Amino acid sequence: MTNANMIKTGTTCIGLVFDGGVLLAADRRATGGLVTEGVLKVHNISSHIGLTFAGHASDCQLVGRILAGELKLIELKAERKPYVSEAAMIANSIQYSAIRTQGSIASLIIGG
């Protein structure tokens, strides 16, 4: 396969911190044998925390869903909004556990 015929893979995700908040952005292209356009890679995981990811789509979606559920539990139990640092710690635990058991490939940027 020549360079001209190769599928370019890779995701671009960025998180910017500024005076008024945080900006999360990502490209909208997925490559898994075929190139798919219009894929959402930035998600709200609570009312004030966002997540952008790169990696295997199923791993990323699973981590996002579990994380959103855990943050909702914190909100209900503690009767307050979860902290971004809590989201990061929970994501770290999920990722570490997944890597140890089945080998997860997901990179995350969390901001809020």
SVG drawing of the C-alpha trace seen along z (x, -y; Angstrom):
<svg xmlns="http://www.w3.org/2000/svg" viewBox="-30 -35 34 45">
<polyline fill="none" stroke="black" stroke-width="0.4" points="0.0,0.0 1.5,-3.3 1.3,-6.4 -1.4,-7.9 -3.7,-4.9 -3.2,-4.7 -6.1,-5.7 -5.1,-8.5 -6.1,-7.6 -6.0,-9.4 -8.2,-11.7 -7.6,-15.3 -9.0,-16.3 -8.3,-19.6 -9.3,-21.1 -8.7,-24.9 -9.0,-26.6 -9.9,-30.3 -11.2,-32.9 -14.8,-32.1 -14.6,-28.3 -13.4,-25.4 -13.7,-24.6 -13.6,-21.0 -13.3,-20.2 -12.6,-17.2 -12.7,-16.2 -15.7,-14.3 -14.1,-11.5 -13.8,-7.8 -11.6,-5.2 -12.0,-1.6 -11.4,0.0 -13.9,-2.5 -13.9,-6.3 -17.0,-7.6 -17.8,-11.4 -20.1,-13.1 -19.1,-11.1 -19.6,-13.0 -16.6,-12.8 -17.5,-15.5 -20.2,-14.6 -21.7,-16.2 -21.3,-13.7 -23.0,-16.0 -24.7,-19.4 -21.3,-21.1 -18.6,-18.5 -17.7,-17.5 -15.6,-14.7 -13.8,-14.3 -12.1,-11.1 -9.9,-9.2 -9.4,-5.5 -11.6,-2.5 -15.2,-3.8 -16.8,-1.1 -14.2,-1.6 -14.7,-5.3 -18.5,-5.1 -18.5,-2.6 -16.2,-4.8 -18.4,-7.8 -21.6,-6.0 -20.2,-4.6 -18.7,-7.9 -21.9,-9.8 -23.8,-7.3 -21.2,-7.6 -21.4,-11.4 -25.2,-11.2 -25.0,-9.0 -22.7,-11.5 -25.1,-14.3 -28.0,-12.3 -26.2,-11.1 -24.3,-14.2 -27.0,-16.6 -24.4,-18.7 -22.8,-18.9 -19.8,-16.6 -16.3,-18.1 -14.2,-17.7 -11.5,-16.1 -14.0,-13.4 -14.8,-12.7 -11.1,-12.4 -10.5,-10.0 -13.5,-7.8 -12.3,-7.8 -8.8,-6.8 -10.2,-3.9 -12.4,-2.7 -9.4,-2.9 -7.0,-1.2 -9.5,1.6 -10.2,2.1 -6.5,2.2 -5.8,4.8 -8.7,7.1 -9.3,6.8 -7.1,4.1 -8.9,0.9 -7.8,-1.7 -9.4,-5.1 -7.8,-8.5 -9.9,-11.1 -10.0,-14.9 -12.4,-15.9 -13.2,-19.6 -15.8,-21.6"/>
</svg>
